[in-house]
Structure formats: structure tokens, C-alpha cells
Amino acid sequence: MDLSNSNSNNKNDNRIETLHGGDVYRNEVRLDFSVNLNPFPMPQEVTEAMQAGMSEVHQYPDPSQQKLREGIASLKGLDTENVICGNGASELLMAAVHAVRPKKALVAAPCYAGYAVALKAEDAEIEEYLLDEEQDFAVDAGILDQITDETGMVFIADPNNPNGRLIEPELKRAIIEKCEECGAVLVIDECFYPLTAAGTERMELTDNALHLRAFTKTFAIPGIRIGYMLSRNTRMLERIKKHLPEWNVSRIAERTGEAAAEVLASGDYLEESVRLIKREREYLTEQIEKLGIKVYGSDTNYLLIKSGPELYEKLLERGILIRRCANFSGLDDTYFRIAVRQHEDNTELIRILGKVFSSKEITGYDR
């Protein structure tokens, strides 16, 4: 009798590797640095809207999400026809791929795994543009050469995940133009864009680009799935909507998103968030580098680092969860992603890292 998997349900043995971070269900975690959420406190208006949604769960949500779409559209100076909403950004990614059905698609690497998941569901051929480690894995102009007439879809993230680097505005426009020239549908994942210094800029939409965003990261509400997609190409958005189920946004998410849009329209929540993130990112970068760990440049609320492969387990033993990046194409088990949290949490991470390295349990990265 084969007993090799007999302990598979033991949370201390053969821990289940998730595709993303946030696996607090199979690990004993006191501080989760594996998910990239805004560390700035959630506005009271959003909390109250969430609670109001709970009291309305006996109602069906609005299948057209009219008020929610109006709120999002007004933020960007758009019409409601330029907005569709989803049960998180992941649902919209999958629906977009099902609508386009590309035979061949281009992604940068390393990048968010969700693009490949959606593309594999349509059996699309996935071509990768490998990013340069010497440039902190920033998207560069070389990607333009891999966009051809055979490319059905292109996926880029601004900023990129897992390294957090923004795309230069001139390059972003060049990618949009090259995709338009070649007839490729471009998906620009901007879920972390509001948490960068460039995040308050007015958006310029084009006919062939789909801009993907979510309140999930901006308001630290991953348990309430609320994403949205913006485009001038309303015909494409209508095609994508056909691949979304009715009532795909719950009443709780609907009310929460409406309040979130109002907060962004009326206050300086994003500006204060970005200031906090910048200050704490700089603190973490400086302190982690002092330990001999390689830190790659980032423009947002997470850092890609390089260290000994034992780092994950040594931190988890102390109740701190970070994101292993070995399942990102182009990376291996020496790469990890760390979220930027509030200062108290960040100082605790540095304290624990110091203990791990001073006790010679692990070595840093020899630069």
C-alpha cells in the first residue's frame, strides 16, 4: 500500500503551493507579506458601504451595475459604455481571452501568472518576452519586435508583477501603437497603477487597448472581488460581457465599489497611500540591502528580492509569509516577493530577517 500521500492533509507536511500569495488557510501566519495590498487604512465610507451591502443580501444585485459603472466612468472622464465590471480582475481576464480566442499571445516574463491561466483555457500558444534582470526586470523596447501580425493578444502589466517597475510612458504608447498596427488586442494590467506616483494621472484610452483595474488592491479588499475593465472599444467590451455570467458582481461588492469610487473622486486617499508606500518601500529596501539581500527597483507596494532558497521556510517558521516566485517564468527558488506594509509590520519583518541571518540559518545573495 502506497503511503506517500498519507499525510497530505497535515498542514505541517507537503504544504499546498498556491498559484498566488495569501495562503493563510494552510499555514500558521501572523504577518502576511505575500499579498500586495494598500497598507493605508481603509476609509470609513467604504467599510460602512460594505456593511450596508450585507443588509441588502436579500436583493439581487443590479445586473448592469449601472451606479457602479457611472462612478468608475466619472473618475476617468468616460461614459458608462466604456466600463465593464467583474468578480475581480481575474474574471475579466478570463472573459477577455474567451472573447478574443487568440491563436497566439505575447506576455512579458516574469509576469502575473493569471495571463497564462486564461490563455491556456483557450489553448492559445504563449510566447514570452524575457525581461532583463540587469534592468530590474523592467519592460523595455525589445518587446516591440515580438509583436507581429501573428500576435492575437498582448499582455503587459504597468507596473509589472512581481518586480513593481512602471513602464516608461513613451514605451507604453509605442506598444499600444504597435498592437494597433498589427491588429493585436492589448490588455494592460493596471491593478497596481493607482498605488504608484503616476497613479493619479488622467487616463488616455485607445481603440485597441483594454485597461484592467481593481479596487481589490487599492482598498485592500481581496475578499470582496471587484475589478473593472476600461476601453474605447465598446464593441469589444460587449463581446467580453457575453462571457460573463449574470449578477457576476455581488450586492456587497457593488455597494463597496460605489463607495470606493466616491472616495477616489472626493478626497486625497490615493495621494496619502502613495506617500506611505514610498516611505515604507524606501525603509524596507535600505534595511533589507543591509542584510546582504538583493532588492530590485520598484515603483509600487511590493519588492522583488533574491536570497537563499531557505528564506521562505525560515520566515514561515516564525509566522511570516512571503511570496515564493519560483513559479514565475524566468525566476527560480531564490526569488521572493515582499509586500510593503505599515511601519510596525515592516520593522518586525526586518527584526526577524536580522535574527535569521545573524544566526547563520541562511545566507544572503552575493552581489
Secondary structure, DSSP 8 states (H G I E B T S, - for coil): ---TTTTTT-TTSS----SSS---SSS--SEE-SS----S---HHHHHHHHHHHTTTTS---TT-HHHHHHHHHHHT--GGGEEEESSHHHHHHHHHHHH--SEEEEEES--THHHHHHHHTT-EEEEEE--GGGTT---GGGGGG--TT--EEEEESS-TTT-----HHHHHHHHHHHHHHT-EEEEE-TTGGGSTTTTS-----SSEEEEEEHHHHTT-TTS--EEEE-S-HHHHHHHHTTS-TT-S-HHHHHHHHHHHHHHHHS-HHHHHHHHHHHHHHHHHHHHHHTT-EE---SSSEEEEE--TTHHHHHHTTTEE-EE-TTSTT--TTEEEEE---HHHHHHHHHHHHHHHHTTSS-----
